[in-house]
Amino acid sequence: MAMCRNLSRLSPEKWCFSLELLPQPIYLVGGAVRDALLGRSAEYLDLDFVLPANAIATARSLAHHYKAGFVILDAERQIARVVFPQATVDFALQEGSSLETDLQRRDFTVNAIAYNPHTQEIIDPLHGCIDLQQQRLRMVSLQNLQDDPLRLLRAYRQAAQLGFTIESDTHLAIRNLAPHIKHVAAERVRVELGYLLAHSQGTPWLKSAAEDGLIEYWFPNANVEDVAAVDIAVVKLTKNWSQLNIELFQSVRDTVKTTWLSIAKLACLVTPQPETAEAELVQLTYSRAEIRGVTTLLKLLPQLQTHPMSVREQYFFFQEAGRVFPAIALLAVAKGTTVDAIAPLMTRYLNPNDPVAHPTPLVTGKDLMQALKIKPSPLVGKLLTAIALAQAEGKITTFDEALEFAAAILDNQ
């Protein structure tokens, strides 16, 4: 196969460590080989090696030589990782008595191609190169899918990622084995779903996964049609407000990769009642930040879908919505709310100086206590809220006016 003769992207010269430090024989396997043969490149290298002996010792020696990070991932199966600034390199003991036996235990043929960096030889006993050329995912065996049912969902993620199709016998096998997905650890399912939610090319494959029975165990009330509508809504909203391209693709938190766009799509999969949605997300081990994002969206969405809000209602809406607002607006438009109806609120949200969406307090609680000679109590908080509302409605604009306004409230009590 011509594709499998193009080895330039597999060249050890591009690695951040010397080939001379690796024993013979050793084989590069998995996604790195597949992607190199497809001409796919990445700034960050993710390499997987198998070798017939001394996997952990080889990894430890390499890490020691370069003063790189080292961790044993699975002592029993002899899998260890070396972490460089621009690469993660895993070493695993070959499964079975030969490399071919090891490759026979993998998920899809395109991931069962090996490369010997010492001889620059491609080993392809399952004809994965043909499937690469045909741009299709074909199972190695039915048993392999059954042994690790996550591979059922991974097929859709990899098809989306690579722009491949799923070969018909493989697709039929996945549908037949779909009930086995419930035996997979929740956090592994969440990772696969993460890619399908994060990218528009994942949406049709998410729909296929749902139709084939891979979603209902985790999300019994999933509405994948709305996920597709969210992709369309993104185009509509970013056409009017280009800044949303930044907002929607920001992570929920620095430590959580999930974006606000993914939160809007995730809200389409869960049961619409916030309490039930929370239980479903907890089961899938989503973080507190992700769960809070989805449940806040579900709670506030009806307000955006019903009647125009007064300034007072908008103030409290924005106070509760915070950074979730773009996702709420996105899902509202996906579900039929017009862009014109969203526009006034969107304009407020995108203006950092807007007194309704982003109020800058005219006074602090300390200011009130000193000026009005009152003690710390819930009254201070009530006065601050009243002042913020008056400011949002344009009734007061200065520090002195805020104090006078608060004093008037006290006089009328």
Solvent accessible surface area in square Angstrom, and as a share of the most:
residue,aa,sasa,rsa
1,M,99,0.44
2,A,71,0.55
3,M,48,0.21
4,C,14,0.08
5,R,179,0.65
6,N,73,0.37
7,L,40,0.20
8,S,70,0.45
9,R,104,0.38
10,L,4,0.02
11,S,25,0.16
12,P,21,0.13
13,E,163,0.73
14,K,125,0.53
15,W,23,0.08
16,C,55,0.33
17,F,10,0.04
18,S,42,0.27
19,L,40,0.20
20,E,160,0.72
21,L,72,0.36
22,L,6,0.03
23,P,53,0.33
24,Q,131,0.58
25,P,61,0.38
26,I,0,0.00
27,Y,32,0.12
28,L,1,0.01
29,V,2,0.01
30,G,10,0.09
31,G,25,0.24
32,A,21,0.16
33,V,0,0.00
34,R,18,0.07
35,D,33,0.17
36,A,7,0.06
37,L,5,0.02
38,L,43,0.21
39,G,31,0.29
40,R,95,0.35
41,S,94,0.61
42,A,76,0.59
43,E,172,0.77
44,Y,99,0.37
45,L,50,0.25
46,D,86,0.45
47,L,5,0.03
48,D,49,0.25
49,F,1,0.01
50,V,4,0.02
51,L,2,0.01
52,P,63,0.40
53,A,50,0.39
54,N,98,0.50
55,A,0,0.00
56,I,23,0.12
57,A,55,0.43
58,T,15,0.09
59,A,0,0.00
60,R,118,0.43
61,S,71,0.46
62,L,4,0.02
63,A,5,0.04
64,H,150,0.67
65,H,107,0.48
66,Y,77,0.29
67,K,188,0.80
68,A,24,0.19
69,G,36,0.34
70,F,68,0.28
71,V,69,0.39
72,I,70,0.35
73,L,80,0.40
74,D,39,0.20
75,A,72,0.56
76,E,162,0.73
77,R,135,0.49
78,Q,58,0.26
79,I,31,0.15
80,A,0,0.00
81,R,79,0.29
82,V,0,0.00
83,V,64,0.37
84,F,14,0.06
85,P,120,0.75
86,Q,111,0.49
87,A,0,0.00
88,T,18,0.10
89,V,0,0.00
90,D,15,0.08
91,F,0,0.00
92,A,22,0.17
93,L,56,0.28
94,Q,25,0.11
95,E,71,0.32
96,G,38,0.37
97,S,111,0.72
98,S,46,0.30
99,L,19,0.09
100,E,87,0.39
101,T,44,0.25
102,D,4,0.02
103,L,0,0.00
104,Q,78,0.35
105,R,111,0.41
106,R,56,0.21
107,D,9,0.05
108,F,0,0.00
109,T,1,0.01
110,V,0,0.00
111,N,12,0.06
112,A,0,0.00
113,I,1,0.00
114,A,0,0.00
115,Y,2,0.01
116,N,13,0.07
117,P,3,0.02
118,H,48,0.21
119,T,83,0.48
120,Q,109,0.48
121,E,89,0.40
122,I,37,0.19
123,I,36,0.18
124,D,34,0.18
125,P,39,0.25
126,L,26,0.13
127,H,109,0.49
128,G,0,0.00
129,C,4,0.02
130,I,64,0.33
131,D,0,0.00
132,L,0,0.00
133,Q,76,0.34
134,Q,107,0.48
135,Q,99,0.44
136,R,71,0.26
137,L,0,0.00
138,R,69,0.25
139,M,37,0.17
140,V,26,0.15
141,S,39,0.25
142,L,90,0.45
143,Q,105,0.47
144,N,15,0.08
145,L,0,0.00
146,Q,75,0.34
147,D,97,0.50
148,D,30,0.16
149,P,15,0.10
150,L,5,0.02
151,R,40,0.15
152,L,0,0.00
153,L,0,0.00
154,R,48,0.18
155,A,0,0.00
156,Y,0,0.00
157,R,46,0.17
158,Q,11,0.05
159,A,0,0.00
160,A,5,0.04
161,Q,56,0.25
162,L,20,0.10
163,G,58,0.56
164,F,5,0.02
165,T,84,0.49
166,I,16,0.08
167,E,37,0.17
168,S,84,0.54
169,D,88,0.45
170,T,0,0.00
171,H,43,0.19
172,L,90,0.45
173,A,7,0.05
174,I,0,0.00
175,R,103,0.38
176,N,102,0.52
177,L,15,0.07
178,A,4,0.03
179,P,85,0.54
180,H,55,0.24
181,I,1,0.01
182,K,96,0.41
183,H,126,0.56
184,V,9,0.05
185,A,47,0.36
186,A,16,0.12
187,E,81,0.36
188,R,91,0.33
189,V,1,0.00
190,R,65,0.24
191,V,98,0.56
192,E,8,0.03
193,L,1,0.00
194,G,33,0.32
195,Y,41,0.16
196,L,0,0.00
197,L,5,0.02
198,A,33,0.26
199,H,73,0.32
200,S,70,0.45
201,Q,87,0.39
202,G,0,0.00
203,T,10,0.06
204,P,79,0.49
205,W,48,0.17
206,L,0,0.00
207,K,74,0.32
208,S,28,0.18
209,A,0,0.00
210,A,25,0.19
211,E,121,0.54
212,D,17,0.09
213,G,18,0.18
214,L,1,0.00
215,I,3,0.02
216,E,113,0.51
217,Y,100,0.38
218,W,13,0.04
219,F,1,0.01
220,P,86,0.54
221,N,83,0.42
222,A,33,0.26
223,N,65,0.33
224,V,21,0.12
225,E,102,0.46
226,D,20,0.11
227,V,0,0.00
228,A,38,0.29
229,A,25,0.19
230,V,0,0.00
231,D,28,0.14
232,I,108,0.55
233,A,2,0.02
234,V,20,0.11
235,V,102,0.58
236,K,99,0.42
237,L,0,0.00
238,T,20,0.12
239,K,172,0.73
240,N,86,0.44
241,W,41,0.14
242,S,83,0.53
243,Q,84,0.37
244,L,1,0.00
245,N,71,0.37
246,I,111,0.57
247,E,33,0.15
248,L,1,0.00
249,F,100,0.42
250,Q,74,0.33
251,S,43,0.27
252,V,6,0.04
253,R,129,0.47
254,D,154,0.80
255,T,116,0.68
256,V,21,0.12
257,K,188,0.80
258,T,29,0.17
259,T,24,0.14
260,W,13,0.05
261,L,7,0.04
262,S,6,0.04
263,I,0,0.00
264,A,0,0.00
265,K,0,0.00
266,L,1,0.01
267,A,6,0.05
268,C,6,0.04
269,L,0,0.00
270,V,3,0.02
271,T,12,0.07
272,P,84,0.53
273,Q,101,0.45
274,P,40,0.25
275,E,132,0.59
276,T,60,0.35
277,A,0,0.00
278,E,83,0.37
279,A,64,0.50
280,E,16,0.07
281,L,0,0.00
282,V,86,0.49
283,Q,89,0.39
284,L,0,0.00
285,T,62,0.36
286,Y,20,0.08
287,S,39,0.25
288,R,199,0.73
289,A,5,0.04
290,E,10,0.04
291,I,18,0.09
292,R,141,0.51
293,G,2,0.02
294,V,0,0.00
295,T,23,0.13
296,T,21,0.12
297,L,0,0.00
298,L,18,0.09
299,K,120,0.51
300,L,1,0.00
301,L,11,0.06
302,P,66,0.42
303,Q,72,0.32
304,L,16,0.08
305,Q,73,0.32
306,T,97,0.57
307,H,107,0.48
308,P,128,0.80
309,M,23,0.10
310,S,58,0.38
311,V,47,0.27
312,R,123,0.45
313,E,72,0.32
314,Q,23,0.10
315,Y,15,0.06
316,F,92,0.38
317,F,3,0.01
318,F,8,0.03
319,Q,96,0.43
320,E,81,0.36
321,A,3,0.02
322,G,36,0.35
323,R,115,0.42
324,V,13,0.08
325,F,0,0.00
326,P,1,0.01
327,A,0,0.00
328,I,0,0.00
329,A,0,0.00
330,L,0,0.00
331,L,0,0.00
332,A,0,0.00
333,V,10,0.06
334,A,17,0.13
335,K,90,0.38
336,G,59,0.57
337,T,24,0.14
338,T,85,0.49
339,V,29,0.17
340,D,120,0.62
341,A,62,0.48
342,I,1,0.01
343,A,28,0.22
344,P,80,0.50
345,L,14,0.07
346,M,0,0.00
347,T,82,0.47
348,R,59,0.22
349,Y,20,0.08
350,L,27,0.13
351,N,62,0.32
352,P,100,0.63
353,N,127,0.65
354,D,11,0.06
355,P,51,0.32
356,V,0,0.00
357,A,10,0.08
358,H,62,0.28
359,P,32,0.20
360,T,99,0.57
361,P,105,0.66
362,L,40,0.20
363,V,4,0.03
364,T,73,0.43
365,G,15,0.15
366,K,133,0.57
367,D,39,0.20
368,L,0,0.00
369,M,54,0.24
370,Q,117,0.52
371,A,51,0.39
372,L,37,0.18
373,K,177,0.75
374,I,34,0.17
375,K,169,0.72
376,P,109,0.69
377,S,53,0.34
378,P,110,0.69
379,L,46,0.23
380,V,14,0.08
381,G,38,0.36
382,K,141,0.60
383,L,2,0.01
384,L,57,0.28
385,T,51,0.30
386,A,27,0.21
387,I,5,0.02
388,A,17,0.13
389,L,8,0.04
390,A,2,0.02
391,Q,24,0.11
392,A,10,0.08
393,E,63,0.28
394,G,55,0.53
395,K,138,0.59
396,I,11,0.06
397,T,94,0.54
398,T,64,0.37
399,F,92,0.38
400,D,91,0.47
401,E,67,0.30
402,A,0,0.00
403,L,29,0.14
404,E,119,0.53
405,F,61,0.25
406,A,0,0.00
407,A,33,0.26
408,A,47,0.37
409,I,48,0.25
410,L,41,0.20
411,D,118,0.61
412,N,131,0.67
413,Q,150,0.67
